[in-house]
């Protein structure tokens, strides 16, 4: 009995040509690294790197009631998107307040929105959103855009390298602020360039046709942008204190328990899905950073012992920028930054310190590395 074949992005052959180490990532055959995860991490922190994130799903929403629907669907309030191109980070919740996914939503016009959801939850998200659409406003059009690819260009000089590769996009994207996007004509096709990312560095995420994505990848490579895989993406996002769905949050926790309370808008009486449960549900945990004080490496699922009770690491790694082991951990709500905790690594309890995250931003340490 044959197993289900892995899905491939439009850039799969480019990864093969660069001798990437390919792995199964949620059913997608994706590059882990192109020779050195450490070098890729450092290139993003010091210059520019690019990532194929085409496994994520773009969903376009059109129709006159789009804003009203999204104000019901999402925990954050899309009414805050007052200008075309503005974007918002939000959680998609179930009726019990659990996190179904985290996503970015862009507003392109009065009745035009775009959501980008995670690869591993894409089918589930699309089904959920479709069900809610059918209940609220069946006239709205949902279009999954598997015809599009996404290339993320990140690093201190990422924007300049992108403009070198696509000079015609310079004028439309030069004045973009964080969480803003612009639509650009790219040789007769639409290219959306957003000043967003998952690394803690500046840069763009570029949504475009599969054919144009292949050419962009090659042109960026020629301009000195380093191809980067999932390994560097994970160490970069963890240094930046950015959650990963399925590890730092899932349907068993609320946004408040995953450090994402800032994405929940309770300032208006808006009746979004999960609101009543969030208001009534006591917060059981909080998400804090950890810095390992002893020698070792922090990993997901390791038990954390604190004076307030036990917790667990949700994401952990060795930080190339800090040359220390760091983690995000789900801890009792009474725990506080600066407190000592112990982490069980194999048969030993090692010393760690609770800290506020992010750990690194724009290549600089944001935490105190001494005890």
PEGIFEN-V192977 format. One record per pair of residues at least 24 apart in sequence whose ideal C-beta (glycine too) atoms are under 10 Angstrom apart, sorted by the first residue. I is the first residue (numbers start at 1). GAP is how many residues later the second one is. D is the distance in Angstrom with one decimal. If there is no record, write none. Layout:
((I:GAP:D) (I:GAP:D))
This chain:
((5:24:8.7) (6:24:8.7) (7:48:7.2) (7:112:8.7) (7:139:9.7) (8:46:9.3) (8:47:9.1) (9:43:5.6) (9:44:8.5) (9:45:3.8) (9:46:5.8) (9:47:9.6) (9:110:9.6) (9:140:6.5) (9:141:8.8) (9:142:10.0) (9:201:8.4) (9:204:8.6) (10:42:8.6) (10:44:6.0) (10:136:9.7) (10:137:9.2) (10:138:8.9) (10:139:4.8) (10:140:10.0) (10:198:9.9) (10:199:8.6) (10:200:3.5) (10:201:7.7) (10:202:9.6) (10:203:5.6) (10:204:6.4) (10:207:9.3) (11:39:9.9) (11:40:10.0) (11:41:4.5) (11:42:9.8) (11:43:6.3) (11:138:6.6) (11:139:9.8) (11:140:7.7) (11:199:8.3) (11:202:6.3) (11:203:6.4) (11:205:9.5) (11:206:5.7) (11:207:9.9) (11:216:9.4) (12:40:8.5) (12:42:9.3) (13:201:8.0) (14:38:7.7) (14:199:9.0) (14:200:6.4) (14:203:5.2) (14:204:7.2) (14:207:8.4) (14:213:8.0) (15:37:7.0) (15:202:9.3) (15:212:7.7) (15:214:8.3) (17:201:9.4) (17:204:9.9) (18:199:9.6) (18:203:8.1) (18:209:5.6) (18:211:9.8) (20:32:9.4) (20:207:7.4) (20:209:6.3) (20:210:10.0) (21:208:7.3) (21:209:9.7) (21:210:8.8) (22:207:9.0) (22:208:10.0) (23:206:8.6) (23:207:7.2) (23:208:9.3) (25:30:7.2) (25:94:7.5) (25:95:8.3) (25:204:9.7) (25:205:5.9) (26:29:7.4) (26:92:8.5) (26:93:5.4) (26:94:4.0) (26:95:8.9) (26:96:9.1) (26:220:8.4) (27:28:8.7) (27:92:7.9) (27:93:7.8) (27:95:9.9) (27:96:9.8) (28:24:9.9) (28:26:8.9) (28:27:4.4) (28:28:9.8) (28:91:6.1) (28:92:8.9) (28:202:9.8) (29:26:9.4) (30:24:9.4) (30:25:6.4) (30:89:8.8) (30:199:7.4) (30:200:5.7) (30:203:9.7) (31:196:7.4) (31:197:8.2) (31:198:4.0) (31:199:6.7) (31:200:8.9) (31:201:9.9) (31:202:9.8) (32:197:4.8) (32:198:5.2) (32:199:5.2) (32:200:9.2) (32:201:9.7) (32:202:9.7) (33:194:9.1) (33:195:7.8) (33:196:4.2) (33:197:7.8) (33:198:4.8) (33:199:6.8) (33:200:9.9) (34:192:8.0) (34:193:5.1) (34:194:7.4) (34:195:6.2) (34:197:9.8) (34:198:9.4) (35:192:9.5) (35:194:9.5) (36:190:9.9) (36:193:10.0) (36:195:9.3) (36:196:9.0) (37:191:8.5) (37:192:6.9) (37:193:8.9) (37:194:3.7) (37:195:5.3) (37:196:9.5) (37:197:8.9) (37:198:7.3) (37:283:8.6) (38:193:8.8) (38:194:8.0) (38:197:8.5) (38:280:9.4) (38:282:5.6) (39:187:7.6) (39:189:9.2) (39:193:8.5) (39:281:9.5) (40:186:5.9) (40:187:7.6) (40:188:4.1) (40:189:6.5) (40:191:7.2) (40:192:3.8) (40:193:8.7) (40:195:9.1) (40:196:8.9) (40:280:9.7) (41:158:9.1) (41:185:9.9) (41:187:7.8) (41:190:7.9) (41:191:4.3) (41:192:9.0) (41:193:9.4) (41:194:5.2) (41:195:6.0) (41:198:8.6) (41:278:9.2) (41:279:4.8) (41:280:7.7) (42:184:9.2) (42:190:8.7) (42:278:6.3) (42:279:8.2) (42:321:9.6) (43:111:9.6) (43:112:6.9) (43:181:9.4) (43:182:8.4) (43:183:4.0) (43:184:9.4) (43:185:7.1) (43:189:8.2) (44:108:9.8) (44:109:9.7) (44:110:5.3) (44:111:4.8) (44:112:8.9) (44:114:8.2) (44:153:9.5) (44:155:5.6) (44:156:9.0) (44:157:5.9) (44:159:8.5) (44:181:9.7) (44:182:7.5) (44:184:6.2) (44:188:6.5) (44:189:8.9) (44:191:9.6) (44:192:5.8) (44:319:9.1) (45:109:9.4) (45:110:7.1) (45:111:7.9) (45:154:8.3) (45:155:8.6) (45:156:6.8) (45:187:9.6) (45:190:9.9) (45:191:7.6) (45:194:8.5) (45:275:7.9) (45:276:6.0) (45:315:7.9) (45:317:8.7) (45:318:4.6) (45:319:9.5) (46:109:7.2) (46:110:6.9) (46:111:8.9) (46:155:9.6) (46:180:9.9) (46:275:10.0) (46:317:7.0) (47:108:5.3) (47:109:6.7) (47:110:5.6) (47:111:8.2) (47:114:8.1) (47:154:9.9) (47:177:7.4) (47:178:8.1) (47:179:7.3) (48:105:6.4) (48:106:7.0) (48:107:3.7) (48:108:7.3) (48:109:5.1) (48:110:4.2) (48:111:8.6) (48:112:8.0) (48:113:4.7) (48:114:8.3) (48:153:8.6) (48:154:9.6) (48:155:7.4) (48:172:8.2) (48:175:8.4) (48:176:7.3) (48:177:4.8) (48:178:7.0) (48:180:9.6) (49:103:8.7) (49:104:7.7) (49:105:5.8) (49:106:5.6) (49:109:7.7) (49:112:9.7) (49:150:8.1) (49:152:8.7) (49:154:8.8) (49:171:9.6) (49:176:6.5) (49:177:4.4) (49:178:7.3) (49:179:4.0) (49:180:9.7) (49:183:7.0) (49:184:9.2) (49:187:8.6) (50:101:5.9) (50:102:6.5) (50:103:4.9) (50:104:7.4) (50:105:8.9) (50:108:8.1) (50:111:8.7) (50:112:9.0) (50:153:8.9) (50:154:9.8) (50:156:9.2) (50:166:8.8) (50:167:7.0) (50:170:5.4) (50:171:7.9) (50:173:10.0) (50:175:4.9) (50:176:7.1) (50:177:6.0) (50:178:6.4) (51:99:8.7) (51:100:7.2) (51:101:4.4) (51:102:8.2) (51:103:7.1) (51:146:8.9) (51:147:8.0) (51:148:8.4) (51:152:9.8) (51:154:9.0) (51:176:8.1) (51:177:5.3) (51:178:7.6) (51:179:8.3) (51:181:8.1) (51:182:5.7) (51:185:9.3) (52:97:7.6) (52:98:7.7) (52:99:6.4) (52:100:8.2) (52:161:8.3) (52:165:7.5) (52:175:8.2) (52:176:9.0) (52:177:8.6) (52:178:9.6) (52:181:9.9) (53:63:8.8) (53:65:9.9) (53:66:8.4) (53:96:8.7) (53:97:4.6) (53:98:7.3) (53:99:5.3) (53:144:9.8) (53:145:8.0) (53:152:7.2) (53:153:9.8) (53:154:9.7) (53:177:9.8) (53:180:8.3) (54:65:9.0) (54:92:9.1) (54:94:7.7) (54:95:4.0) (54:96:5.1) (54:97:7.6) (54:98:9.9) (54:153:9.2) (54:154:9.9) (54:156:7.9) (54:159:7.0) (55:63:8.8) (55:64:3.9) (55:65:8.7) (55:67:8.3) (55:94:9.7) (55:95:8.6) (55:175:9.9) (56:47:9.2) (56:48:9.6) (56:60:5.6) (56:61:6.7) (56:62:6.2) (56:63:5.2) (56:64:9.6) (56:65:9.9) (56:66:7.4) (56:93:9.9) (56:94:6.0) (56:96:9.8) (56:149:9.5) (56:151:9.7) (57:46:9.5) (57:58:8.4) (57:59:7.2) (57:60:5.1) (57:61:7.9) (57:62:6.8) (57:64:8.8) (57:65:3.8) (57:66:8.4) (57:68:7.3) (57:69:7.0) (57:87:6.0) (57:88:7.6) (57:89:7.3) (57:91:9.5) (57:93:9.6) (58:48:9.6) (58:56:6.3) (58:57:7.4) (58:58:5.5) (58:59:8.3) (58:64:9.7) (58:85:8.8) (58:86:7.4) (58:87:4.0) (58:88:8.2) (58:89:9.1) (58:90:5.3) (58:91:9.3) (58:92:7.3) (58:134:8.9) (58:149:6.2) (59:44:8.8) (59:46:9.4) (59:54:8.9) (59:55:7.2) (59:56:4.6) (59:57:7.7) (59:58:6.5) (59:63:8.6) (59:66:7.7) (59:67:6.5) (59:70:6.9) (59:71:9.6) (59:83:6.2) (59:84:7.0) (59:85:5.4) (59:86:7.0) (60:46:9.6) (60:48:8.8) (60:52:7.5) (60:53:7.4) (60:54:5.3) (60:55:8.0) (60:81:7.8) (60:82:7.5) (60:83:4.5) (60:84:8.1) (60:85:5.9) (60:88:9.4) (61:44:8.5) (61:47:9.9) (61:50:8.7) (61:51:7.6) (61:52:4.4) (61:53:7.3) (61:54:6.8) (61:68:8.4) (61:72:8.2) (61:79:6.3) (61:80:7.1) (61:81:5.9) (61:82:7.9) (62:46:9.3) (62:47:8.7) (62:49:6.0) (62:50:5.4) (62:51:7.7) (62:52:9.7) (62:78:7.2) (62:79:4.7) (62:80:8.6) (62:81:7.5) (63:48:5.7) (63:49:8.9) (63:50:9.4) (63:70:9.2) (63:74:7.0) (63:75:9.7) (63:76:5.7) (63:77:3.9) (63:78:5.6) (63:79:9.1) (64:46:7.9) (64:47:5.0) (64:73:8.8) (64:75:7.8) (64:76:8.4) (65:46:7.9) (65:68:9.6) (65:71:7.7) (65:72:4.4) (65:73:10.0) (65:74:6.9) (65:75:6.0) (66:41:8.8) (66:43:9.2) (66:44:8.3) (66:45:5.2) (66:46:7.1) (66:47:5.2) (66:67:9.8) (66:71:8.4) (66:74:6.1) (66:75:9.0) (67:40:8.1) (67:43:8.0) (67:44:7.9) (67:46:7.7) (68:68:7.7) (68:69:7.2) (68:72:9.4) (69:44:9.0) (69:60:9.2) (69:63:7.6) (69:64:6.4) (69:66:9.8) (69:67:5.2) (69:68:5.4) (69:70:10.0) (69:71:5.8) (69:73:9.9) (70:35:6.6) (70:37:9.1) (70:43:6.3) (70:45:8.5) (70:59:9.7) (70:62:10.0) (70:66:9.8) (70:70:9.6) (70:202:9.2) (71:65:10.0) (71:194:9.3) (71:197:9.0) (71:199:5.5) (71:200:8.7) (71:201:6.6) (72:60:7.1) (72:61:9.8) (72:63:9.2) (72:64:5.8) (72:65:9.2) (72:198:7.9) (72:199:6.9) (72:200:5.6) (72:201:6.4) (72:203:9.7) (73:32:9.2) (73:42:9.3) (73:55:8.8) (73:56:6.7) (73:59:5.6) (73:60:8.2) (73:63:7.9) (73:199:7.0) (73:200:6.3) (73:201:10.0) (74:29:8.0) (74:31:6.8) (74:41:8.9) (74:55:9.9) (74:189:9.0) (74:190:9.6) (74:191:8.8) (74:196:9.8) (74:198:6.4) (74:199:8.2) (74:200:9.7) (75:24:8.9) (75:27:9.8) (75:179:9.5) (75:180:6.3) (75:185:8.6) (75:186:9.7) (75:188:6.2) (75:189:4.6) (75:190:6.9) (75:191:8.9) (75:195:9.7) (75:197:5.9) (75:198:8.1) (75:199:6.5) (75:200:7.6) (75:203:7.8) (76:27:9.7) (76:29:8.1) (76:179:9.4) (76:184:9.6) (76:186:9.0) (76:187:5.0) (76:188:6.8) (76:189:5.3) (76:196:8.7) (77:187:9.5) (77:188:4.1) (77:189:9.5) (77:190:7.9) (77:191:6.8) (77:193:6.3) (77:195:8.1) (78:27:6.1) (78:28:9.7) (78:29:6.7) (78:35:7.2) (78:187:9.5) (79:28:9.9) (79:186:8.9) (79:189:8.1) (79:191:8.1) (80:27:9.4) (80:185:7.7) (81:24:7.6) (81:25:7.9) (81:26:3.9) (81:27:9.7) (81:32:8.3) (81:98:9.5) (82:25:8.2) (83:24:7.6) (83:97:8.1) (84:24:5.6) (84:25:5.7) (84:26:8.8) (84:28:8.3) (84:96:9.5) (84:97:8.9) (84:98:9.0) (84:99:8.5) (85:24:9.7) (85:87:9.7) (85:91:7.6) (85:92:9.7) (85:94:9.4) (85:95:5.1) (85:96:4.7) (85:97:5.7) (85:98:7.7) (85:107:8.9) (85:108:9.6) (85:109:8.3) (85:110:9.6) (86:91:9.0) (86:93:6.8) (86:94:5.9) (86:95:7.9) (87:27:8.8) (87:29:9.1) (87:91:8.9) (87:92:4.3) (87:93:6.6) (87:94:6.0) (87:107:6.3) (87:108:8.7) (87:109:6.4) (87:118:9.8) (88:25:9.9) (88:91:7.1) (88:175:8.5) (88:177:9.5) (89:90:7.4) (89:107:8.6) (89:171:8.5) (89:173:9.0) (89:174:5.7) (90:25:9.0) (90:165:9.1) (90:170:9.1) (90:173:5.5) (90:174:8.5) (90:175:8.7) (90:182:9.6) (91:152:9.7) (91:154:9.6) (91:158:7.8) (91:163:8.7) (91:164:4.8) (91:167:8.2) (91:169:5.9) (91:170:9.8) (91:172:5.6) (91:173:7.1) (91:183:8.4) (92:25:7.6) (92:26:9.9) (92:29:8.5) (92:32:9.8) (92:33:6.5) (92:36:7.2) (92:37:7.7) (92:40:9.5) (92:153:10.0) (92:181:8.3) (92:182:9.0) (93:158:9.0) (93:161:7.9) (93:162:7.5) (93:171:8.6) (93:179:7.5) (93:180:5.6) (93:181:3.2) (93:182:8.2) (93:184:8.0) (93:185:7.6) (94:34:8.0) (94:157:6.2) (94:179:7.2) (94:180:6.2) (94:183:8.4) (95:178:6.1) (95:179:6.0) (95:180:9.6) (95:181:8.3) (95:182:6.4) (96:155:8.2) (96:156:9.6) (96:158:8.6) (96:177:9.9) (96:178:6.9) (96:180:9.7) (96:181:4.9) (96:182:9.1) (96:185:7.6) (97:154:9.7) (97:156:8.9) (97:157:4.6) (97:158:7.9) (97:159:8.6) (97:160:9.4) (97:167:9.3) (97:176:9.1) (97:177:4.4) (97:178:8.0) (97:179:8.3) (97:180:3.7) (97:181:4.3) (97:182:8.7) (97:183:8.5) (97:184:5.4) (98:151:9.0) (98:152:7.4) (98:153:3.9) (98:154:6.1) (98:155:6.7) (98:156:6.7) (98:157:9.4) (98:159:9.6) (98:176:7.6) (98:179:8.3) (98:180:9.8) (98:183:9.5) (99:144:9.1) (99:146:7.5) (99:149:9.6) (99:150:4.6) (99:151:6.3) (99:152:6.2) (99:153:8.5) (99:154:6.3) (99:155:7.0) (99:156:6.1) (99:158:8.9) (99:159:6.3) (99:161:7.6) (99:164:9.9) (99:175:9.0) (100:24:7.1) (100:25:6.7) (100:28:6.2) (100:29:9.5) (100:145:9.0) (100:149:9.8) (100:150:8.7) (100:151:6.1) (100:173:9.3) (100:174:9.0) (101:24:5.2) (101:27:8.6) (101:28:9.8) (101:144:5.8) (101:145:9.5) (101:148:8.9) (101:149:9.3) (101:150:9.2) (102:140:9.6) (102:141:6.6) (102:142:9.2) (102:143:5.8) (102:146:9.5) (102:147:6.8) (102:153:8.6) (102:156:8.7) (102:158:7.1) (102:161:7.7) (103:26:9.8) (103:142:9.3) (104:75:8.0) (104:77:9.4) (104:90:7.9) (104:92:6.4) (104:101:8.7) (106:73:8.9) (106:74:9.0) (106:75:5.4) (106:77:10.0) (106:86:7.6) (106:88:6.9) (106:90:9.2) (106:101:9.3) (107:74:9.2) (108:73:8.0) (108:74:9.9) (108:75:6.9) (108:84:8.3) (111:29:9.0) (111:30:9.7) (113:27:9.7) (114:29:9.6) (114:31:8.2) (114:34:9.9) (114:67:8.4) (114:78:7.5) (114:80:9.4) (114:93:8.0) (115:27:9.3) (115:29:9.9) (116:29:9.5) (116:32:10.0) (116:34:7.4) (116:78:8.8) (116:80:8.9) (116:89:8.2) (116:91:7.9) (117:27:9.5) (117:128:9.2) (118:126:8.8) (118:127:5.0) (118:128:8.1) (119:126:9.5) (120:124:9.9) (120:125:6.9) (120:126:6.1) (121:124:6.4) (121:125:7.9) (121:129:9.4) (121:130:9.7) (122:24:9.4) (124:127:9.7) (128:145:9.3) (132:141:6.9) (136:137:9.9) (145:62:8.1) (145:64:9.9) (146:64:9.2) (147:62:6.8) (147:63:6.7) (148:41:9.9) (148:42:9.2) (148:43:9.7) (148:44:8.6) (148:59:5.5) (148:60:6.6) (148:61:6.4) (148:62:7.2) (148:64:9.6) (148:65:8.1) (149:57:8.6) (149:58:7.4) (149:59:6.3) (149:60:7.1) (149:61:5.1) (149:62:9.0) (149:63:8.1) (149:64:3.6) (149:65:8.1) (149:67:8.7) (149:68:8.9) (150:42:9.3) (150:44:9.4) (150:55:6.1) (150:56:6.8) (150:57:5.2) (150:58:8.1) (150:63:7.8) (151:53:8.6) (151:54:7.6) (151:55:4.9) (151:56:8.4) (151:57:7.6) (151:61:9.7) (151:62:5.8) (151:63:9.7) (151:65:5.8) (151:66:6.2) (151:69:7.5) (151:74:9.7) (152:42:9.5) (152:44:8.4) (152:45:5.8) (152:46:6.9) (152:47:7.9) (152:51:6.8) (152:52:7.4) (152:53:4.7) (152:54:7.5) (152:76:8.8) (152:81:8.5) (153:40:9.4) (153:44:8.4) (153:48:9.9) (153:49:9.7) (153:50:5.0) (153:51:5.1) (153:52:7.8) (153:53:6.8) (153:63:8.9) (153:67:6.4) (153:70:9.9) (153:72:6.3) (154:42:9.8) (154:43:4.9) (154:44:7.8) (154:45:4.4) (154:46:8.7) (154:47:4.8) (154:48:7.5) (154:49:3.8) (154:50:8.1) (154:51:8.6) (154:71:9.3) (154:74:8.1) (154:78:9.8) (154:79:9.2) (154:82:7.7) (155:42:9.3) (155:44:7.7) (155:46:5.1) (155:47:7.3) (155:48:6.1) (155:70:8.0) (155:71:8.4) (155:73:9.5) (155:81:9.8) (155:208:9.0) (156:45:6.5) (156:46:6.6) (156:47:8.9) (156:206:7.4) (156:207:7.0) (157:44:9.8) (157:45:8.8) (157:46:9.3) (157:66:9.9) (157:67:8.9) (157:68:9.0) (158:39:8.3) (158:41:9.2) (158:43:6.9) (158:44:6.2) (158:45:3.6) (158:46:6.7) (158:62:9.3) (158:67:7.4) (159:34:9.5) (159:36:8.1) (159:43:6.4) (159:44:6.4) (159:45:6.3) (160:63:9.1) (161:42:9.2) (161:43:9.9) (161:58:9.7) (161:59:6.4) (161:62:4.9) (161:63:6.6) (161:64:5.0) (161:65:10.0) (162:31:7.8) (162:41:7.8) (162:42:5.6) (162:44:7.4) (162:54:8.6) (162:57:9.4) (162:58:7.0) (162:61:8.3) (162:63:8.1) (163:41:9.6) (163:60:9.4) (164:55:8.5) (164:56:8.6) (164:58:9.1) (164:59:4.8) (164:60:8.7) (164:61:9.2) (165:50:9.2) (165:51:6.6) (165:52:9.6) (165:53:9.1) (165:54:4.1) (165:55:5.1) (165:56:9.1) (165:57:7.6) (165:58:5.1) (165:60:7.9) (166:25:7.8) (166:27:8.4) (166:38:9.8) (166:40:8.5) (166:42:9.8) (166:46:9.7) (166:49:9.8) (166:50:7.0) (166:53:7.4) (166:54:8.9) (166:57:9.8) (169:24:5.9) (169:35:8.9) (169:37:8.6) (173:31:7.0) (173:33:9.5) (176:28:8.2) (178:24:8.5) (181:24:8.4) (181:25:9.7) (181:26:8.5) (183:24:9.7) (184:24:8.9) (186:26:5.6) (186:29:9.4) (186:30:8.5) (187:24:9.8) (187:25:7.1) (187:28:9.0) (188:24:9.6) (191:25:8.3) (197:39:9.1) (197:40:9.2) (197:43:8.9) (197:45:9.3) (198:35:6.6) (198:36:9.6) (198:38:7.3) (198:39:4.9) (198:42:7.6) (198:44:5.8) (198:46:9.2) (199:29:9.0) (199:33:8.6) (199:34:7.4) (199:36:9.5) (199:37:4.1) (199:38:6.4) (199:40:8.3) (199:41:6.1) (199:43:8.2) (199:161:9.6) (200:36:6.5) (200:37:7.5) (200:38:9.5) (200:39:6.1) (200:40:2.9) (200:41:7.8) (200:42:7.3) (200:121:9.3) (200:158:6.3) (200:159:8.8) (200:160:5.9) (200:161:5.1) (200:162:6.9) (200:163:8.2) (200:164:9.8) (200:166:9.5) (201:35:7.6) (201:39:8.1) (201:159:9.5) (201:160:8.6) (201:161:6.5) (201:162:7.2) (202:160:7.4) (231:86:9.5) (232:88:8.7) (234:81:7.9) (234:83:6.7) (235:82:5.3) (235:83:7.5) (235:84:6.8) (235:85:6.1) (235:86:8.5) (235:91:9.3) (235:125:9.9) (236:81:10.0) (236:83:9.7) (236:84:8.9) (236:85:8.8) (236:124:8.5) (237:78:8.6) (237:80:9.8) (237:121:9.7) (238:51:9.4) (238:60:9.8) (238:77:5.5) (238:78:7.8) (238:79:5.3) (238:80:9.8) (238:81:7.4) (238:88:6.6) (238:89:7.8) (238:90:7.0) (238:119:8.7) (238:120:9.1) (238:121:7.6) (238:122:9.2) (239:78:8.4) (239:80:5.4) (239:81:8.1) (239:82:5.7) (239:83:7.3) (239:87:7.1) (239:118:8.8) (239:119:7.0) (239:120:5.0) (239:121:3.9) (239:122:8.5) (239:124:9.4) (239:126:9.1) (239:127:9.3) (240:81:10.0) (240:117:8.3) (240:118:5.0) (240:119:7.6) (240:120:6.3) (240:121:6.6) (240:122:9.5) (240:126:9.6) (241:46:9.1) (241:48:6.7) (241:74:9.9) (241:85:9.3) (241:87:7.2) (241:114:9.9) (241:115:8.5) (241:116:3.4) (241:117:3.3) (241:118:6.3) (241:119:8.4) (241:120:8.5) (241:125:8.6) (241:126:10.0) (242:73:9.5) (242:86:9.3) (242:115:9.0) (242:116:7.7) (243:44:7.8) (243:71:8.3) (243:72:8.0) (243:85:7.5) (244:56:9.4) (244:70:8.2) (244:71:5.9) (244:84:8.8) (246:54:10.0) (246:68:9.6) (247:53:5.8) (247:54:9.2) (247:66:9.4) (247:67:5.1) (247:68:5.0) (247:69:9.6) (247:81:8.2) (248:39:6.6) (248:52:9.0) (248:65:9.8) (248:66:4.4) (248:67:5.5) (248:80:5.4) (248:81:9.4) (248:82:8.1) (249:38:8.4) (249:65:8.0) (249:79:10.0) (249:81:9.5) (250:64:9.4) (253:30:9.6) (253:31:8.1) (253:32:6.9) (253:34:8.9) (253:61:9.4) (253:77:7.5) (254:24:5.9) (254:27:6.2) (254:28:9.8) (254:29:7.1) (254:30:8.6) (254:31:9.1) (256:25:8.6) (256:26:9.8) (256:27:5.0) (256:28:9.4) (256:29:8.8) (256:30:7.9) (256:31:9.4) (256:77:9.3) (257:24:9.2) (257:26:5.9) (257:27:6.2) (257:28:4.5) (257:29:6.7) (257:30:7.2) (257:73:7.1) (257:76:8.7) (258:27:8.4) (258:28:9.0) (258:29:5.6) (258:56:8.4) (258:70:9.2) (258:72:8.0) (259:26:9.6) (259:27:7.0) (259:28:3.4) (259:29:8.1) (259:30:9.4) (259:55:9.7) (259:69:7.6) (259:71:9.2) (259:98:7.9) (260:27:8.2) (261:25:9.3) (261:26:9.8) (282:51:9.0) (283:50:5.7) (284:46:8.9) (284:48:8.2) (284:49:7.2) (285:24:9.8) (285:26:7.0) (285:27:9.1) (285:29:9.9) (285:44:9.3) (285:45:4.6) (285:46:6.5) (285:47:6.8) (285:48:6.6) (285:50:9.3) (286:25:9.0) (286:43:9.3) (286:44:7.6) (286:45:6.0) (286:46:7.6) (286:47:5.1) (286:48:8.9) (286:49:6.9) (286:50:9.4) (286:68:10.0) (287:24:9.6) (287:27:7.2) (287:28:9.7) (287:41:5.7) (287:42:7.2) (287:43:6.1) (287:44:7.7) (287:70:8.1) (288:39:9.3) (288:40:7.5) (288:41:5.8) (288:42:8.4) (288:43:5.2) (288:44:9.8) (288:47:6.2) (288:48:8.2) (288:49:6.6) (288:51:9.0) (288:53:8.9) (288:65:10.0) (288:66:4.9) (288:67:7.2) (288:68:7.5) (288:69:7.5) (289:37:6.6) (289:38:7.1) (289:39:6.2) (289:40:7.5) (289:48:7.7) (289:63:9.8) (289:64:9.0) (289:65:7.0) (289:66:4.3) (289:67:6.2) (289:68:3.6) (289:69:7.9) (289:70:6.2) (289:77:9.6) (289:78:7.1) (290:26:7.5) (290:35:8.4) (290:36:6.6) (290:37:4.3) (290:38:7.4) (290:39:5.1) (290:41:8.7) (290:51:6.9) (290:53:7.0) (290:62:4.7) (290:63:7.0) (290:64:6.2) (290:65:6.9) (290:67:9.1) (290:69:9.8) (291:28:9.0) (291:31:8.1) (291:33:6.1) (291:34:7.7) (291:35:5.9) (291:36:8.3) (291:60:9.9) (291:61:6.2) (291:62:4.9) (291:63:8.2) (291:64:5.3) (291:66:9.8) (291:68:7.8) (291:76:6.3) (291:77:8.5) (291:78:7.1) (291:79:9.7) (291:80:8.9) (292:24:8.5) (292:26:9.2) (292:27:9.8) (292:32:6.5) (292:33:4.0) (292:34:7.3) (292:35:7.6) (292:51:6.9) (292:53:8.7) (292:58:6.4) (292:59:7.7) (292:60:4.9) (292:61:8.3) (293:31:8.8) (293:32:9.4) (293:47:8.1) (293:48:9.8) (293:50:9.7) (293:57:7.6) (293:58:4.3) (293:59:5.8) (293:60:6.0) (293:76:9.8) (293:77:9.2) (293:78:5.7) (294:31:9.0) (294:48:9.5) (294:49:8.6) (294:51:8.6) (294:54:8.4) (294:55:9.3) (294:56:4.0) (294:57:5.1) (294:58:7.7) (295:30:8.5) (295:50:9.7) (295:55:7.9) (296:29:6.3) (296:47:7.9) (296:49:4.9) (296:50:8.7) (296:52:7.9) (296:54:5.3) (296:55:9.8) (296:56:9.3) (297:28:5.0) (297:29:9.8) (297:30:9.4) (297:48:7.6) (298:26:9.5) (298:27:4.7) (298:28:6.6) (298:29:3.9) (298:30:9.3) (298:31:8.4) (298:45:6.3) (298:47:7.7) (298:52:8.8) (298:54:7.3) (299:26:9.0) (299:28:7.8) (299:44:9.4) (299:46:7.9) (300:27:8.1) (300:28:9.0) (300:29:9.7) (302:25:7.9) (302:27:8.6) (302:41:5.4) (302:42:5.8) (302:43:6.1) (302:44:9.4) (302:48:9.4) (302:50:9.9) (303:26:9.8) (303:39:8.9) (303:40:7.3) (303:41:4.5) (303:42:9.5) (303:46:9.1) (304:25:5.1) (304:26:8.3) (304:27:6.4) (304:28:9.7) (304:31:9.0) (304:37:5.4) (304:38:7.2) (304:39:5.4) (304:40:7.8) (304:45:9.9) (304:48:7.5) (304:50:8.9) (305:36:6.4) (305:37:4.4) (305:38:7.7) (305:39:7.2) (305:44:6.8) (305:47:9.8) (306:25:6.0) (306:26:6.5) (306:28:8.5) (306:29:5.2) (306:30:9.6) (306:33:6.7) (306:34:8.3) (306:35:4.6) (306:36:7.8) (306:46:9.7) (306:48:7.6) (307:25:9.2) (307:27:8.5) (307:28:8.1) (307:32:7.1) (307:33:8.3) (307:34:8.2) (307:35:10.0) (308:24:4.1) (308:25:8.1) (308:26:4.1) (308:27:5.1) (308:28:8.8) (308:31:8.4) (308:33:9.3) (309:24:9.6) (309:25:7.9) (309:26:8.3) (310:31:9.7) (310:32:9.9) (310:34:9.6) (311:24:7.4) (311:30:7.9) (311:32:9.6) (311:43:9.6) (312:31:9.7) (312:32:9.9) (313:30:6.9) (313:31:9.6) (313:32:9.9) (313:39:9.4) (316:27:8.6) (316:29:9.8) (316:36:10.0) (319:40:6.4) (319:41:7.1) (319:46:9.0) (319:48:9.9) (320:40:9.5) (321:38:7.9) (321:39:4.9) (321:42:6.8) (321:43:8.4) (321:44:7.0) (322:37:6.4) (322:38:6.7) (322:43:5.8) (322:44:9.7) (322:45:7.8) (322:47:6.5) (323:46:8.7) (324:35:8.8) (324:41:9.3) (324:43:9.2) (324:45:6.3) (325:25:9.3) (325:27:8.4) (326:26:9.3) (326:29:8.4) (326:31:8.2) (326:32:10.0) (326:33:5.3) (326:34:8.9) (326:41:8.4) (327:25:7.8) (327:28:9.9) (327:30:9.4) (327:32:9.6) (328:29:6.6) (328:31:9.6) (329:25:7.8) (337:30:9.1) (338:30:9.2) (340:31:8.2))
